């Protein structure tokens, strides 16, 4: 069975000066995740590897490159989910972890819980030997300047979604050679968010969902809007009713726009390898590795390709 992996680097109005780095970043992450799948790794291994690559890239708002909350702290959210068993692990408001997606997987595999938050998530990380990273090692000079400029939450959040100066979530979905699907989503949240704010990313059925009976989804956009419509699960409910992954994504994002005036994006893959990258925001950086082709895009209706193996 052919393996497919799709990644996104966030649905928002990515400015022209950042666009090349965003596109290069998602392409590199898709290549990395795909190589894991092609060497026999599971869908879970593939999405974790792809998201770790995005977390390690300071262009993206998660891990290295995360935004700061109103107190100037890094609070991270992530989820990973196995479509074969519906096992899921998530962390929210975890501080100063370089790769929250891997900590989320540890929650899934090493505890009897689905989500750990805040101090408890950090205590768990310490107990399994995951070290915290100093804030100044995770946060870029650009982010420090932006945080200083927009210290008040209302201004920060409104600008994040009404101007081009925002950052957003990253994610990956995959189907492996056994036909199993998985998703992973990771974020640093909204700049100047309130301490303890949790968005859609770590919430099962909102920031991500995976089920072998229908597919895997990772979402991006305004977290509060995505939470209100349980976007990931909504997309898969349309798939279960017989719609294509592209139509299901478009319908669900359209509903979110009409019902709660929220913009966003989603990547989806079905167990048969059908995939889509759809968004209602100005731009979304995405890339999909399928057979020996790397598809990618940034602007609406844009679909470019190059050889996967280079």
Residue pairs with C-beta under 8 A, 6 or more apart in sequence:
1 175
1 176
1 177
1 178
1 179
1 273
2 177
2 273
2 290
2 291
3 34
3 37
3 38
3 46
3 174
3 175
3 176
3 177
3 273
3 289
4 174
4 175
4 269
4 273
4 275
4 288
4 289
4 290
5 30
5 33
5 34
5 37
5 46
5 47
5 50
5 172
5 173
5 174
5 269
5 288
5 289
6 30
6 172
6 173
6 174
6 267
6 268
6 269
6 275
6 277
6 286
6 287
6 288
6 289
7 26
7 29
7 30
7 33
7 50
7 51
7 54
7 170
7 171
7 172
7 267
7 286
7 287
7 288
8 26
8 169
8 170
8 171
8 172
8 218
8 220
8 265
8 266
8 267
8 277
8 284
8 285
8 286
9 22
9 25
9 26
9 29
9 54
9 59
9 60
9 168
9 170
9 284
9 285
9 286
10 22
10 60
10 61
10 167
10 168
10 169
10 170
10 220
10 265
10 284
10 285
11 168
11 169
11 220
11 221
11 263
11 264
11 265
11 279
11 280
11 281
11 283
11 284
12 160
12 161
12 164
12 166
12 167
12 168
12 220
12 221
12 281
12 282
12 283
12 284
13 163
13 164
13 166
13 281
13 282
13 283
14 22
14 164
14 282
14 283
14 284
14 285
14 298
15 164
15 165
18 59
19 283
19 285
19 298
21 59
22 59
22 60
22 285
22 298
23 285
23 287
23 296
23 298
25 53
25 54
25 57
25 59
25 60
25 285
26 54
26 285
26 286
26 287
26 296
27 287
27 294
27 296
28 53
28 57
29 50
29 51
29 53
29 54
29 57
29 170
29 172
29 287
30 50
30 287
30 288
30 289
30 294
30 296
31 289
31 294
31 308
32 49
32 50
32 53
33 46
33 47
33 49
33 50
33 53
33 172
33 174
33 289
34 46
34 289
34 308
36 45
36 46
36 49
36 50
37 43
37 45
37 46
37 174
37 176
37 177
40 177
41 49
41 176
42 176
42 178
42 180
42 182
43 82
43 83
43 174
43 175
43 176
43 180
43 181
43 182
43 210
43 216
44 80
44 82
44 105
44 180
44 182
46 172
46 174
46 176
46 182
47 80
47 172
47 173
47 174
47 182
47 183
47 184
47 216
48 80
48 101
48 102
48 105
48 184
50 172
50 174
50 184
51 78
51 80
51 101
51 170
51 171
51 172
51 184
51 185
51 186
52 63
52 99
52 101
52 102
54 60
54 62
54 63
54 170
54 172
54 186
55 62
55 63
55 64
55 98
55 99
55 100
55 101
55 170
55 186
56 63
56 64
56 98
56 99
57 64
57 65
58 64
58 65
58 140
59 65
60 167
60 170
61 67
61 167
61 168
61 169
61 170
61 187
61 188
61 189
62 76
62 78
62 100
62 169
62 170
62 186
62 187
62 188
63 76
63 97
63 98
63 99
63 100
63 138
63 186
63 188
64 98
64 137
64 138
65 138
65 139
65 140
65 143
65 167
65 188
66 74
66 76
66 138
66 139
66 143
66 188
66 189
67 74
67 143
67 147
67 167
67 188
67 189
67 190
67 191
67 192
67 193
68 74
68 135
68 139
68 143
68 144
68 147
68 191
68 192
69 75
69 189
69 192
69 193
69 194
69 195
69 197
70 151
70 152
70 153
70 156
70 192
70 193
70 194
70 195
71 195
72 135
72 147
73 95
73 135
73 195
74 95
74 96
74 135
74 138
74 139
74 188
75 93
75 94
75 95
75 188
75 189
75 193
75 195
75 196
75 197
76 91
76 93
76 94
76 95
76 97
76 100
76 186
76 187
76 188
76 189
77 90
77 91
77 92
77 93
77 94
77 100
77 186
77 187
77 189
77 198
77 199
77 201
77 202
77 207
78 90
78 91
78 94
78 100
78 101
78 103
78 104
78 184
78 185
78 186
78 187
78 201
78 202
79 88
79 89
79 90
79 104
79 183
79 184
79 185
79 186
79 201
79 202
79 203
79 204
79 207
79 208
80 88
80 89
80 90
80 101
80 104
80 105
80 108
80 182
80 183
80 184
80 208
81 87
81 88
81 89
81 108
81 182
81 183
81 184
81 204
81 208
81 209
81 210
81 216
82 88
82 108
82 180
82 182
82 210
83 180
83 181
83 182
83 183
83 210
83 211
83 212
83 215
83 216
83 271
84 180
84 181
84 212
86 210
86 211
87 108
87 109
88 108
88 114
88 204
89 104
89 105
89 106
89 107
89 108
89 109
89 111
89 114
89 115
90 104
90 107
90 114
90 115
90 116
90 202
90 203
90 204
91 97
91 100
91 103
91 104
91 107
91 115
91 116
91 117
91 121
91 202
92 115
92 116
92 117
92 118
92 121
92 198
92 202
93 117
93 118
93 121
93 196
93 197
93 198
94 100
94 103
94 116
94 117
94 118
94 121
94 122
94 125
95 118
95 122
95 132
96 122
96 132
96 133
96 134
96 135
96 138
97 103
97 122
97 125
97 130
97 132
97 133
98 133
98 138
100 186
101 184
101 186
102 130
103 121
103 124
103 125
103 130
104 184
104 186
104 202
106 124
106 125
106 128
106 130
107 113
107 114
107 115
107 116
107 121
107 124
108 114
110 128
111 124
114 204
115 202
115 204
116 124
117 198
118 196
122 132
125 131
125 132
126 132
143 191
146 165
146 191
147 191
147 192
150 156
150 159
150 191
150 192
151 192
152 192
153 192
153 193
153 194
155 192
156 190
156 191
156 192
156 193
157 190
157 191
157 192
157 193
159 165
159 166
160 166
160 167
160 190
160 191
161 222
161 263
164 282
166 190
166 191
167 188
167 191
168 187
168 220
168 221
169 185
169 186
169 187
169 199
169 201
169 207
169 219
169 220
169 221
170 185
170 186
170 187
170 220
171 183
171 184
171 185
171 186
171 207
171 208
171 218
171 219
171 220
171 267
172 183
172 184
172 218
172 267
173 181
173 182
173 183
173 184
173 210
173 215
173 216
173 217
173 218
173 267
173 268
173 269
173 275
174 181
174 182
174 216
174 269
175 181
175 216
175 269
175 270
175 271
175 272
175 273
176 182
179 212
179 271
179 272
180 212
180 271
181 210
181 211
181 212
181 215
181 216
181 269
181 270
181 271
182 210
182 216
183 208
183 209
183 210
183 216
183 217
183 218
183 232
184 208
184 218
185 201
185 202
185 207
185 208
185 218
185 219
185 220
186 201
187 199
187 201
187 207
187 223
189 197
189 198
189 199
189 201
189 223
190 197
190 199
190 223
199 207
199 223
199 224
199 226
199 227
200 206
200 207
200 219
200 223
200 224
200 226
200 227
200 231
201 207
201 208
201 219
201 223
203 227
205 230
205 232
205 233
206 219
206 226
206 227
206 230
206 231
206 232
206 233
207 218
207 219
207 223
207 226
207 232
208 216
208 217
208 218
208 219
208 232
209 216
209 217
209 232
209 233
209 236
210 216
210 217
211 236
212 271
213 240
213 271
214 236
214 239
214 240
214 270
214 271
215 236
215 239
215 245
215 268
215 269
215 270
215 271
216 268
216 269
217 231
217 232
217 235
217 236
217 266
217 267
217 268
218 232
218 266
218 267
219 226
219 231
219 232
219 264
219 265
219 266
220 264
220 265
220 266
220 279
220 281
220 284
221 231
221 256
221 262
221 263
221 264
221 265
221 279
221 280
221 281
222 262
222 263
222 264
224 262
225 256
225 260
225 261
225 262
225 263
225 264
226 232
226 256
226 262
226 264
228 256
228 259
228 260
228 262
229 252
229 255
229 256
229 259
229 260
229 262
231 252
231 253
231 256
231 264
231 266
232 266
234 252
234 255
235 245
235 248
235 249
235 252
235 266
235 268
236 248
236 268
238 247
238 248
238 251
238 252
239 245
239 248
239 268
239 270
243 251
244 274
244 276
245 268
245 269
245 270
245 274
245 275
245 276
246 268
246 276
246 278
248 268
249 266
249 268
249 276
249 278
250 278
252 266
253 263
253 264
253 265
253 266
253 278
253 279
253 280
254 280
256 262
256 263
256 264
256 280
257 263
257 280
263 279
263 280
263 281
264 279
264 280
264 281
265 277
265 278
265 279
265 280
265 281
265 284
265 286
266 276
266 277
266 278
266 279
267 275
267 276
267 277
267 278
267 286
267 288
268 275
268 276
268 278
269 275
273 290
275 288
275 290
277 284
277 286
277 288
277 297
279 300
283 298
283 299
283 300
284 297
284 298
285 296
285 297
285 298
286 296
286 297
286 298
287 294
287 295
287 296
288 294
288 295
288 296
289 295
289 308
291 308
292 307
292 308
292 309
293 305
293 306
293 307
293 308
294 305
294 306
294 307
294 308
295 303
295 304
295 305
296 304
296 305
296 306
297 303
297 304
